[in-house]
Amino acid sequence: MNYLSIFVMSFTIALIGALAPGPLLTAVIAKSPRYGFKTGPMMMVGHAAVEIAMIILLVSGLSRFIQNPLSIKIIALLGGVILISFGVDMLMRTPSLSGADNGKPIRDSNLPLLGAAVSLSNPYWSIWWLTIGLGLVLAAQKAGVAALFVFFAGHILADVGWYTIVSFTISRGKRFISGKVYKAMMKTCGVLLAGFGLYFISAVFGKNM
C-alpha cells in the first residue's frame, strides 16, 4: 500500500462512520446553537487526542489483552452508563436554558474535553478500533511509521470536515431557532444520548437476559 491509497482508504472509512448518527453527532448538534461553528472543530481536538492514544495503544499490543467478551461487556456497560448520565444531565439542565444565543457565540473551553468524553463513552468507538481500526492500523504500520501518520491524517480530516460542516450549518441557522425550539432540541438530544446508552448496554447484555 502506498501513502495515497492509505490516506484515501482511511478518509473514506472514517467519513462513512462519521456520517452515521451517534453520540458524537448528537453532542455536536446540541452544542452548536450555543457555541457556534467552532463547536465541531473544538470537539474534534478532544476526539483526535483519544484516537491518537488509541492508535499508540494498538501499536503497543493493547488489543491482545482486551479483545475478549468480558472486556467488551465492561466497555459497553461503562460507556452506556456514562452516555445515559450525559443524556439525563442534559434533560435536567434544559428548563434553565434561556435559548440559543442570538449574539456572538460564547466561548467554552470544555468542548475538547466533551469531545474526548463522548468518544470514550461510546462503546462502539472502542469496539470499532479493536476490530476494523486495528486491521487498518496494522496494515498501515507495515508500510512504516510515516504511513501511520498518513492513516491518522486521513481519518481525522474526515471527522473534522464533517463535524465542521454540521456545526457551521446549525450555527448559521440559529437565528431561526426560538427559545422553545432550542429547548426542544436539547430535550431531543438528551433523550437520544440516554437512548444510545441504553441501546449499547442492551445490545451486549440482551442476549444473556
C-alpha positions in Angstrom: 0.0 0.0 0.0 1.3 3.5 -0.9 0.6 6.6 1.1 -2.1 7.8 -1.2 -4.1 4.6 -1.0 -3.7 4.6 2.8 -5.0 8.2 3.0 -7.9 7.6 0.7 -9.0 4.4 2.4 -8.6 5.9 5.9 -10.5 9.1 4.9 -13.4 7.2 3.2 -13.9 4.7 6.0 -13.8 7.5 8.7 -16.2 9.6 6.7 -18.7 6.8 6.4 -18.5 6.3 10.2 -18.9 10.0 10.9 -22.0 10.2 8.7 -23.8 7.6 10.8 -25.9 9.0 13.6 -24.3 8.5 17.0 -23.5 10.2 20.4 -20.7 12.5 19.0 -23.0 13.8 16.2 -25.8 14.3 18.8 -23.4 16.3 21.1 -22.2 18.5 18.2 -25.8 19.2 17.2 -26.7 20.0 20.8 -23.8 22.4 21.4 -23.6 24.2 18.0 -26.5 26.7 18.5 -24.9 28.0 21.7 -21.2 27.8 20.9 -21.2 28.4 17.2 -19.5 26.8 14.2 -16.3 26.2 16.2 -18.1 23.5 18.1 -17.3 20.8 15.7 -13.5 21.6 15.3 -13.1 22.1 19.1 -14.8 18.9 20.0 -12.6 17.2 17.3 -9.5 18.3 19.3 -10.5 16.1 22.2 -11.7 13.3 19.8 -8.3 13.4 18.0 -6.4 13.2 21.3 -8.1 10.0 22.4 -7.8 8.5 18.9 -4.0 9.2 18.9 -3.9 7.5 22.3 -5.8 4.5 21.0 -3.5 4.1 17.9 -0.5 4.2 20.2 -2.1 1.5 22.5 -3.0 -0.7 19.5 0.5 -0.5 18.1 1.8 -1.4 21.5 -0.3 -4.5 21.6 -3.3 -3.5 23.8 -5.8 -5.4 21.7 -4.3 -8.8 22.8 -5.4 -8.0 26.4 -8.9 -6.6 25.9 -10.2 -8.3 22.8 -12.4 -10.8 24.7 -16.2 -11.0 25.5 -15.8 -9.9 29.2 -13.8 -6.8 28.3 -16.3 -5.9 25.6 -19.2 -6.2 28.1 -17.4 -4.0 30.6 -16.7 -1.3 27.9 -20.4 -1.4 26.8 -21.6 -1.2 30.4 -19.4 1.7 31.5 -19.8 3.6 28.2 -23.6 3.1 28.3 -23.9 4.3 31.9 -21.8 7.5 31.0 -23.9 8.2 27.9 -27.1 7.8 30.0 -25.7 10.2 32.6 -24.9 12.8 29.8 -28.4 12.5 28.5 -30.1 12.8 31.9 -27.9 15.8 32.8 -28.9 17.5 29.5 -32.6 16.9 30.2 -32.2 18.3 33.7 -30.4 21.4 32.5 -32.9 22.2 29.7 -35.5 24.0 31.8 -32.9 26.6 32.9 -31.7 27.4 29.4 -32.6 30.8 28.0 -32.5 29.7 24.4 -29.9 29.9 21.7 -27.6 32.9 22.0 -28.6 35.3 19.2 -25.4 37.3 19.6 -21.8 36.2 19.4 -21.2 32.5 20.1 -19.9 32.2 23.6 -16.6 30.5 24.5 -16.5 27.1 26.1 -13.1 25.7 26.9 -14.7 22.4 27.8 -15.6 21.5 24.3 -12.4 19.5 23.6 -13.0 17.6 26.9 -16.6 16.9 25.9 -15.4 15.6 22.5 -13.0 13.2 24.3 -15.5 12.1 26.9 -18.3 11.4 24.4 -15.8 9.4 22.2 -14.5 7.3 25.1 -18.0 6.7 26.5 -19.2 5.3 23.1 -18.7 1.5 23.3 -18.9 1.2 19.5 -16.0 3.6 19.2 -13.8 1.3 21.3 -15.1 -1.9 19.5 -14.5 -0.3 16.1 -10.9 0.5 17.0 -10.4 -3.0 18.4 -11.7 -4.6 15.2 -11.8 -2.6 12.0 -9.4 0.1 13.3 -6.9 -2.5 14.4 -6.8 -4.0 11.0 -6.3 -0.6 9.3 -3.6 0.4 11.8 -1.7 -2.9 11.3 -1.9 -2.6 7.5 -0.6 1.0 7.7 2.1 0.0 10.1 3.6 -2.5 7.6 4.3 0.5 5.3 6.3 2.2 8.1 5.8 4.8 10.8 5.2 7.6 8.3 2.2 5.6 7.0 0.6 5.7 10.4 0.7 9.5 10.3 -0.8 9.4 6.8 -3.5 7.0 8.1 -4.3 9.2 11.0 -4.4 12.4 8.9 -6.9 10.8 6.5 -9.0 9.6 9.4 -9.1 12.8 11.4 -9.6 15.1 8.4 -12.8 13.2 7.6 -14.1 13.7 11.1 -13.1 17.4 11.3 -14.5 18.1 7.9 -17.9 16.5 8.5 -18.5 17.9 12.1 -17.3 21.3 11.0 -20.0 21.3 8.3 -22.6 20.2 10.8 -21.8 22.8 13.4 -21.4 25.6 10.8 -24.8 24.8 9.2 -26.6 24.7 12.6 -24.9 27.8 13.9 -25.8 29.8 10.8 -29.4 28.8 11.2 -29.6 29.6 14.9 -31.3 33.0 14.2 -34.3 31.0 13.3 -34.2 28.9 16.5 -36.6 30.3 19.1 -36.2 29.5 22.8 -38.9 26.8 22.7 -37.3 25.2 19.6 -33.8 25.3 21.3 -35.1 23.6 24.4 -36.9 21.0 22.3 -33.6 20.3 20.5 -31.8 19.9 23.9 -34.5 17.5 25.1 -34.3 15.5 22.0 -30.5 15.3 22.1 -30.7 14.3 25.8 -33.2 11.6 25.1 -31.0 10.4 22.2 -27.8 10.2 24.3 -29.6 8.3 27.0 -31.2 6.1 24.4 -27.8 5.4 22.8 -26.5 4.4 26.3 -29.4 2.0 26.8 -29.1 0.6 23.4 -25.4 -0.2 23.8 -26.0 -1.9 27.1 -28.9 -4.0 25.8 -27.1 -4.9 22.6 -24.3 -6.6 24.6 -26.3 -8.0 27.5 -29.7 -8.6 25.9 -28.7 -12.0 24.5 -28.0 -13.2 28.0 -31.1 -11.8 29.6 
